[in-house]
Amino acid sequence: MSKPIRVGVIGVGNCFSGLAQGIEYYKSHKTKEMVGLMHERVGPYKYSDIEFVSAFDVGKNKIGEPLNEAVYKSPNLVKWTQLPQSKTIVKEAPVMDGIGIYVLNKIQPLKNPTKPAKLRQQILEELAKTKTEILINYLPVGSQKATELWANIAIETHCAFINCIPVFIASDKKWSNRFARAKLPVIGDDIKGQIGATIVHRVLAKLCDDRGTKIHKTYQLNVGGNTDFLNMKESSRLKSKKISKTTSVQSQLKEELKSDNIYVGPSDFIPFLGNTKLAFIRIEGKMFADVPYSLEMRLEVDDKANSAGVAIDAIRCAKLALDRHKGGYLDVSSYFMKHPLHQYSDAEAKLIIDNFIKLK
Ligand SMILES: NC(=O)c1ccc[n+]([C@@H]2O[C@H](COP(=O)([O-])OP(=O)(O)OC[C@H]3O[C@@H](n4cnc5c(N)ncnc54)[C@H](O)[C@@H]3O)[C@@H](O)[C@H]2O)c1
């Protein structure tokens, strides 16, 4: 029988709420066909082997709450299913650069936060006490300093690290070498949706390229109505996100487009959309006999089901790597993430993960 996978979560926001509620959904709707799971098993691990044993946030309405209650607290929006009582209590995290200007009225930190050195000590003790073995990072977009702090904590506490956000850790050789030296797996950066705008855009762009057409211009506009989209209104928090999404599409083309001919990015916050994300993709080019063509696509999807459907496999791959004592950057990142260290086509990335799971 497989052992439980002991996961700690950094940022108890919408993405985590979707992951926790999705796992519970499958547990309570056991049918023959597990619709929507990319892998029922990853090696010996079932989705139900994942346990969230520690959790950290800055919202005063979440700190001190059991995890099963914290996931529904404002400004979180996911309400798919009820969670059973959890023994895990959300603990305080350092705010640093976590709270952007547009969410100041939505996330209230503690009035008297614990001093940094003491807080760090408390976090180290919590991770040791709970025997956390994998940390998953769901901090808000733009949390560069806080992510670096948590990556250091992962190394110090001997945890694998999964970086779901567009801050470059796994894809930065300096960091991935540090994880390699510590013999700890790292997966990142910036989680790809199960059927997200980026993966659809990549596949369409590659199709147009592979079929011998010449793409001249392309855009991908995204709108949504949750705190992630609100944070993305702050352009200074968005730099890595745009690099991550644009590189992901460019990497699929034989010849890169000039920067003026490609736009890929979050475009606006529309409050009533909540966790629904709309993506509008357009490709313009020339085909046989220099004849012009264009393609337009609209994707409507729950952005949190999108990320959770991928995270559930990333966690189990990190655990497999821990079992195999494999440290450093994991190439399965290409399957899970928009900004891995090495970009492959999505078909190649699928082979990489299939082979990784099969390894003994
Ligand atoms: N499909 C997707 O949703 C998707 C795809 C790619 C990347 N991401 C990234 O995943 C991250 C999480 O997205 P989300 O929708 O859950 O965001 P969210 O705004 O719902 O949640 C962020 C959580 O982090 C907490 N937080 C803020 N500062 C903190 C700090 N310093 N320490 C600990 N916690 C802190 C907030 O209180 C909140 O609970 C974002 O960076 C987002 O860009 C999401």
The ligand as a Gaussian input file, in Angstrom:
#p B3LYP/6-31G(d) Opt

LIG

0 1
 N       -5.139000      28.550000     -13.442000
 C       -4.714000      29.294000     -12.431000
 O       -5.459000      29.674000     -11.568000
 C       -3.254000      29.648000     -12.367000
 C       -2.407000      29.344000     -13.440000
 C       -1.064000      29.692000     -13.344000
 C       -0.574000      30.317000     -12.214000
 N       -1.423000      30.606000     -11.184000
 C       -0.875000      31.317000     -10.022000
 O       -1.169000      30.629000      -8.815000
 C       -1.147000      31.591000      -7.745000
 C       -2.339000      31.380000      -6.849000
 O       -3.524000      31.725000      -7.536000
 P       -4.894000      31.852000      -6.742000
 O       -5.958000      32.008000      -7.760000
 O       -4.998000      30.812000      -5.706000
 O       -4.674000      33.272000      -6.011000
 P       -5.488000      33.834000      -4.768000
 O       -5.373000      35.300000      -4.826000
 O       -6.864000      33.230000      -4.744000
 O       -4.717000      33.245000      -3.494000
 C       -3.507000      33.717000      -2.995000
 C       -3.476000      33.421000      -1.507000
 O       -2.200000      33.794000      -1.019000
 C       -2.375000      34.483000       0.220000
 N       -1.191000      35.322000       0.441000
 C       -0.913000      36.590000       0.049000
 N        0.334000      36.945000       0.456000
 C        0.840000      35.875000       1.115000
 C        2.063000      35.632000       1.763000
 N        3.038000      36.535000       1.774000
 N        2.259000      34.422000       2.358000
 C        1.274000      33.466000       2.332000
 N        0.090000      33.645000       1.737000
 C       -0.125000      34.834000       1.123000
 C       -3.665000      35.261000       0.046000
 O       -4.212000      35.637000       1.299000
 C       -4.507000      34.228000      -0.694000
 O       -5.146000      33.354000       0.217000
 C       -1.078000      32.960000      -8.415000
 O        0.246000      33.433000      -8.413000
 C       -1.510000      32.665000      -9.841000
 O       -1.007000      33.609000     -10.772000
 C       -2.744000      30.281000     -11.233000

